[in-house]
Amino acid sequence: MLGLASPYPLVTLLPAVYQEEDPFIGRFTAGLDDVLAPVIATLDNLDAYVDPRLAPTDFLEWLAGWVGVTVDEHVPEHLHRQTVARAAELHRLRGTVSGLRTALELLTGGEVDVADSGGTAVSDRPGGAAPGDPRPWLRVRVRVPADTAWSLPALHAAVEAAVVAAKPAHVQHSVEVLT
């Protein structure tokens, strides 16, 4: 940040007697101003550093770690920023169909369809057979634009990993990725 001027020159904070009489003090405090200017500029803009929409790209990864979000390197920056911004919502919805859908939409940038076997199945008679399929299942279909930054195998692997991480271990699943 060469040449960044301090908005608060230290020489102006000194008593008037030091500002006028000794040129060394002016040169000395100007050197300190050069050192402190980047720090002051950063602190003046601190709110932008913790806002995922405004944070510098290199700071975004650290900010993602704060909110417990990991993002694949293939994900475009605008989706990465949205994922970090919506982290609280994603954590709240984790384990639900809508949470999985939202997470996959942010991961892929595509249209996501999620179908599952439903919540619980109970019989209306004690000891009777439960209605529907007793085995839980999950089907995920993702449609991405043809100009996606992902290769199809990498995208399928990323979606598969996201589904495995989000669903209960005993639930069978299938993943289909279309362009």
N, C-alpha and C positions, 0 to 999 in steps of 0.2 A: 504494500500500500504506500509506495513511494509518493511523496508529495501531498499526502492527505493532511489537510490543515485541521488543527484542533479547534473545535468550536468554543473551547474555554481556555485560551492561552494563560499559562500560569503566571506570566509577568503581570497581568492585569489584576491578579489576586494578591500581589505583594503590596506592602505599604508604599505610598508615593515616593518616599525617600529612596527606596531601592530601585524603583522604576526609572528615575531620572538621573541619578548620580553615577552609577557604575554600569558601563556597557557590558562588562563581563557577565553580570547577573542576567541581562537580557539574552545574551548568547547561550548561557547555561540553561535557562528555562526554555528557550526555543528548542534545544536538544531534547529536553524532557518532553516537550509538546510533541515532537516527532515520534517519540517512543509511545506516548500515551494515546495519540490520535486514533490508531486502529482499535485500541481497547475501548475507548469512549464511543467510537462509531458502532462497535458491536453491541455494547450495552444499550446504546440509544435505540437499537433495532432488535433487542432481545425478543420481543413478542413475535417478530417475523420468524425467528429461528424455531419456535415451538409451535408454529402453525404449519401443518403439513402442506397447505396450499401455497405457502410463501417460502418455506425453508429452502436453503441452498441444497442442490442435489446431493452433494457429499454428506450433508448433515441429515438427510432424510432417512438413511439407513440406520443411523444411531437413534433417531426419533422413533423409527419402527421398533427397535429393540425395547424402548421404553414402554410401548403399549402391547408388547408380546405378539408382534406381527412379523412373519417371515415372508418374503416375496421372491419369487423366482426371477432370475436375471433376464428372462425373455419377456417379462411383463413390461409394457410401455410405462414410461414415467408417470403419465397422467392417471393410469389405473393404480400404480403404486401409491401415489398421493391420496387417491380416493380410499384405498384400503387402509392406509394409516389413519385418515380422517374418520373412517367409520369403524375403527377397531372396537370401540365400546359396544356398538350395535352388534358387530360380528360375535363378540364374546357372549353377549346376552342371548343371541339366537343359536349359539352352538348346540349341535345335537338335534336341531329341528330341520324340517324340509326347507323352510324359508331361509334359514341360516346357511344351509348347504348351497342352495340356489344363489343367494347373494354372494357368498364366498367364491363360487365358481364363475359367476358373472364378472366379478372383479379380477379374478385370475386370468380368465380367457378373453374378456371383452366381447364375448359372444352371447347368444341366446341359449338359455339353459332350461331344460325340462327335467323335473325330478318327480318320479312316481314311487310310492312305497306301499307296503301292505297295510298300512294304517296303524292305529295305536294298539289297543288291546282287543282281544276277542274273548268273549265270555258266553257261556250257554245260559239260556233262560231257565234251564232245569238243572238242579244239582246232579253232578255226575254225567251230564249229557255232553254230546259232542259240541265243540266250539264251532261257530260259523266261519266260513271262509277258509283261507289257507292258514294252517297253524304255523307254518314256517315264515318268519319275517323276511322280506326282500326289499331291495332298493334298485331302481333302474334310473340311470342318468344318461341323458342325451344332450350333447353340446353341439351347437351350430356356430361356427366361427366364420368371419369373412374370409374370402379367398386370399386377401392381401395380408393375412396375419403374419406377425414376426416369428411365430412358432413353426417348427417342422411338425408334421402330423404325428410322427412317433413320440417326439418330445412332449407335445401337447397331450397326447393320450396318457403318457406316463405321469405328467403333472396332475392331470385330472384324476387319474387312478389313485395317486398318492394322497390327494386332497380328500377324496371320498373315503379311503381307508382310514385316514386320520379323523374324519368327522363322524363316522358311523360306529355303532356298537360292534364289537368283534364278532358276535354270533350272527349278525345280519348278512345274508348273501347279497351280492350286488353285481350289477353289470354296468359297463360304461361304453358309450358309443359316441365317437367324435366325428362330426360331419363338417365339410366345408361348403 
